[in-house]
Amino acid sequence: MWISKIIVNYKPGILDPEAKTIQHAFDSLGYKDINDLTTGKYFHLTFGKEVNKERAEELTKEVSDKLLSNPVIENYTFETKEAVE
């Protein structure tokens, strides 16, 4: 069985208001050594036993492109591993 872990973040230059709010809170609380912060989304997909690694990666890319990210403003990365049972 295979799992894919997907991380979606904004592309460089896209405004990330949630990150700006958190960064402001860091500054207010005295965390001056943290220079930058970005936010994102995390997805964990689990595939059935009949799916091989190549198909799991193909499906991960397909759903990431079509559903999990907005390709105009977001990038994603993923890793596909064999599930530990």
Buried (B, 14 or more C-beta within 10 A) or exposed (E): EBBBBBBBBBEEEEEBEEBEEBBEEBEEEEEEEEEEBEBBEEBEBEBEEEBEEEBBBEBBBEBBEEEBBEEEEBBBEBEBEEEEE
